[in-house]
Amino acid sequence: MPPIVATAEITAERAATDRSDGTATEHPLLPLVVDGLTYRAGNQLLMDQVSFRIETDLRTVILGPNGAGKSVLLRLLHGLLQPTGGRIAWNGASPDVVKRRQAMVLQRPILLRRSVAANIDHALRLRKIPRPSRAELIRDALAVAGLSELASRSARTLSGGEQQRLSIARAWVLRPDVLLLDEPTSNLDPSATIIVETMIRAVQGTGTKIIMTTHDIGQARRLADDIMFLHRGGLLEHAPATEFFHGPRDRVAARFLEGILPA
């Protein structure tokens, strides 16, 4: 497999100016301010008065056990779900700007029945990127994903880890300000997991803010700069990763780090 690289051509400076509409960033999406966020599905309260602020472009990991509300929160941030109450504010950006400048990758990749390169090209064509510009963007995305040698392969014949990297590359090729990743390695073996984590670091190194969910404490230790700990739809702790892992203030979070699943 070719190495995963944040190539010399894909610098943070270029990523900050080479957005999918070809213009400089005028409305960066951070800070993200969430205030009193609530979400109900029928009689179930899935998100309960969650409030937080994210200002930095470092990696934010939303950690918690299965069923904590991590995926629900990510879908609310992306606009796939509409809040029952509270508000989500991306630095005052309009819904149209938010839609264009953030992207999300679901837990299970959804790929088209076409080649690896054509999957990425499809995302660019939907955004009406001119054909002359698309080839270079596709090359960059394949390089960051370590998939350059598989460009002509049918996407649905890739391994699970390769499919996940393709999904991330397809989302990143539009140069989002923020990339939301929902449990990106939950179905992968350890070696594929490490490769995807390497790609996540490379993408973050180009200037894209990463917000991702995981229930894997080891992965959170490896990737997080900033930790949000969720349990039963509530945000119990939000702290720098070094502080959180040194000793969380919340008792439920502390027990989770000890390997005790909260009731």
C-alpha positions in Angstrom: 0.0 0.0 0.0 1.4 3.5 -0.8 2.1 5.5 2.2 -0.6 7.8 3.5 0.7 11.3 3.2 -0.3 14.9 3.7 1.7 15.7 0.5 3.7 18.8 0.0 1.0 20.1 -2.3 -1.7 19.7 0.3 -0.4 22.2 2.9 -2.5 23.8 5.6 -2.2 27.1 3.7 -3.7 25.6 0.6 -6.4 23.8 2.5 -7.4 27.1 4.1 -7.9 28.8 0.7 -8.7 26.0 -1.8 -12.2 25.2 -0.7 -14.7 23.5 -2.9 -16.0 26.7 -4.3 -12.5 27.9 -5.2 -12.5 30.9 -2.9 -10.8 31.7 0.3 -12.4 30.9 3.6 -14.7 33.8 4.5 -16.8 32.1 7.2 -14.7 29.6 9.3 -17.1 27.4 11.2 -15.4 27.7 14.5 -16.2 28.4 17.2 -19.0 25.9 17.4 -21.4 26.7 20.2 -24.0 24.2 21.3 -26.5 25.4 24.0 -29.1 23.2 25.7 -29.3 20.7 22.9 -32.1 18.3 23.3 -33.4 15.5 21.0 -36.4 13.2 21.5 -37.4 10.3 19.3 -41.0 9.4 20.4 -41.0 9.0 24.1 -37.2 8.6 24.3 -34.9 11.4 25.4 -31.7 10.8 23.4 -29.9 14.1 23.9 -30.5 15.9 27.2 -29.6 19.6 27.6 -26.1 19.3 26.1 -24.0 22.5 26.0 -20.4 23.0 24.9 -18.1 25.2 22.9 -15.3 24.1 20.5 -12.9 26.7 19.4 -9.7 25.0 18.3 -8.8 23.2 15.1 -7.4 20.2 17.1 -9.0 16.8 17.2 -12.1 16.5 19.3 -13.1 13.0 20.3 -16.6 12.3 21.6 -16.1 9.3 23.9 -18.6 7.1 25.7 -20.1 3.6 25.8 -22.5 2.2 23.2 -25.8 4.0 23.5 -24.4 7.1 25.0 -25.8 9.3 22.3 -22.5 9.9 20.4 -23.9 9.2 16.9 -27.0 11.2 17.6 -24.9 14.2 18.6 -22.9 13.9 15.4 -26.0 13.7 13.3 -27.4 16.7 15.0 -24.3 18.7 14.3 -24.4 17.7 10.7 -28.0 18.5 10.3 -29.2 15.0 9.6 -31.4 15.3 12.7 -33.2 18.4 13.8 -33.0 19.3 17.5 -36.1 19.1 19.7 -34.7 22.0 21.7 -31.6 24.1 22.1 -29.4 25.5 19.4 -26.3 24.8 17.3 -24.3 27.8 16.1 -21.3 27.4 13.7 -19.7 30.8 14.2 -22.9 32.5 12.9 -22.6 30.9 9.5 -25.7 30.5 7.5 -27.2 27.0 6.9 -25.9 27.1 3.3 -22.3 27.9 4.4 -22.4 25.1 7.1 -23.7 22.6 4.5 -20.8 23.4 2.1 -18.1 23.6 4.6 -18.5 20.6 6.8 -18.8 16.9 5.9 -19.7 13.7 7.7 -18.6 10.0 7.2 -21.0 7.4 8.6 -19.9 4.3 10.5 -20.6 2.0 7.6 -19.2 3.2 4.2 -21.8 3.8 1.4 -19.9 3.5 -1.9 -21.1 3.7 -5.5 -20.8 0.9 -8.0 -17.9 2.4 -9.8 -14.1 2.8 -9.4 -12.3 4.3 -6.4 -11.4 7.4 -8.4 -14.9 7.7 -9.8 -16.4 7.7 -6.3 -14.3 10.7 -5.5 -15.0 12.3 -8.9 -18.8 11.9 -8.2 -18.6 14.1 -5.1 -16.7 16.8 -7.0 -19.2 16.7 -9.9 -22.1 17.1 -7.5 -20.5 20.3 -6.2 -20.0 21.4 -9.8 -16.2 21.5 -9.7 -14.8 22.1 -13.2 -13.3 19.0 -14.9 -9.8 20.5 -15.2 -9.6 21.0 -11.4 -11.1 17.6 -10.5 -8.1 15.4 -11.6 -5.7 17.1 -9.3 -8.1 17.0 -6.4 -8.7 13.3 -6.9 -4.9 12.7 -6.9 -4.6 14.6 -3.6 -7.4 12.6 -2.0 -6.1 9.3 -3.2 -2.6 10.2 -1.8 -4.0 11.1 1.6 -5.9 7.9 1.7 -3.0 5.7 0.5 -5.2 4.5 -2.4 -3.3 5.9 -5.4 -2.5 2.4 -6.7 -6.1 1.3 -6.4 -7.7 4.2 -8.3 -9.2 2.0 -11.1 -10.3 -0.8 -8.7 -14.0 -1.2 -8.2 -14.8 0.5 -4.8 -17.0 -2.3 -3.6 -14.1 -4.9 -3.9 -11.9 -3.0 -1.4 -11.3 -4.3 2.1 -13.3 -2.8 4.9 -10.4 -0.5 5.9 -9.8 0.6 2.3 -13.5 1.4 1.9 -13.5 3.5 5.1 -10.4 5.4 3.8 -12.1 6.0 0.5 -15.2 7.3 2.3 -13.0 9.7 4.3 -11.1 10.8 1.2 -14.4 11.4 -0.7 -15.6 13.7 2.2 -12.3 15.5 2.5 -11.7 16.1 -1.2 -14.2 19.0 -0.9 -11.8 20.6 1.7 -14.4 21.0 4.5 -13.5 23.2 7.5 -14.9 20.4 9.7 -15.1 16.7 9.2 -17.3 14.6 11.4 -16.4 10.9 11.7 -18.8 8.5 13.3 -16.9 5.5 14.9 -14.6 5.3 11.8 -12.9 2.1 12.8 -15.5 0.2 14.8 -15.7 -2.7 12.3 -12.0 -2.9 11.5 -9.2 -5.1 12.7 -6.3 -3.6 14.6 -3.9 -3.2 11.6 -6.6 -1.5 9.5 -7.6 0.7 12.5 -4.0 2.1 12.7 -3.9 2.9 9.0 -7.2 4.8 9.2 -5.9 6.6 12.3 -2.8 7.6 10.3 -5.1 9.0 7.6 -7.1 10.9 10.2 -4.0 12.6 11.4 -3.0 13.4 7.8 -6.4 15.0 7.1 -6.2 17.0 10.3 -2.7 18.2 9.3 -4.1 19.8 6.2 -6.3 22.2 8.2 -9.5 20.3 8.5 -11.0 20.2 12.0 -11.8 16.6 13.1 -14.7 15.8 15.4 -15.1 12.0 15.8 -16.9 9.5 18.0 -15.5 6.3 19.5 -16.1 3.9 22.4 -12.5 2.8 22.2 -10.5 4.2 25.1 -7.2 3.3 23.4 -8.1 5.1 20.2 -9.2 8.2 22.2 -5.8 8.2 23.9 -4.0 8.0 20.6 -6.0 10.6 18.7 -7.7 13.0 21.0 -6.6 16.6 21.8 -9.9 17.3 23.3 -12.4 14.9 25.0 -16.1 15.1 25.4 -17.5 12.2 27.5 -21.1 11.3 26.9 -23.4 9.0 28.9 -27.2 8.5 28.5 -27.4 11.5 26.2 -25.7 13.8 28.7 -22.3 15.5 28.4 -20.6 14.6 31.7 -17.2 16.0 31.0 -15.4 18.2 28.4 -11.7 18.6 28.9 -8.3 18.5 27.2 -7.3 14.9 26.6 -4.2 15.1 28.9 -6.3 16.4 31.7 -9.1 13.9 31.2 -6.9 10.8 31.0 -4.8 11.9 34.0 -7.9 11.9 36.1 -11.5 12.7 35.0 -13.6 14.7 37.4 -16.7 12.8 36.7 -17.1 9.5 38.6 -18.9 7.7 35.7 -16.1 8.8 33.3 -13.5 7.5 35.8 -15.1 4.1 36.0 -15.4 3.9 32.3 -11.6 4.5 32.0 -11.2 1.6 34.5 -13.1 -0.6 32.1 -16.3 -0.6 34.1 -19.3 0.0 31.8 -21.6 2.5 33.4 -25.1 1.3 34.1 
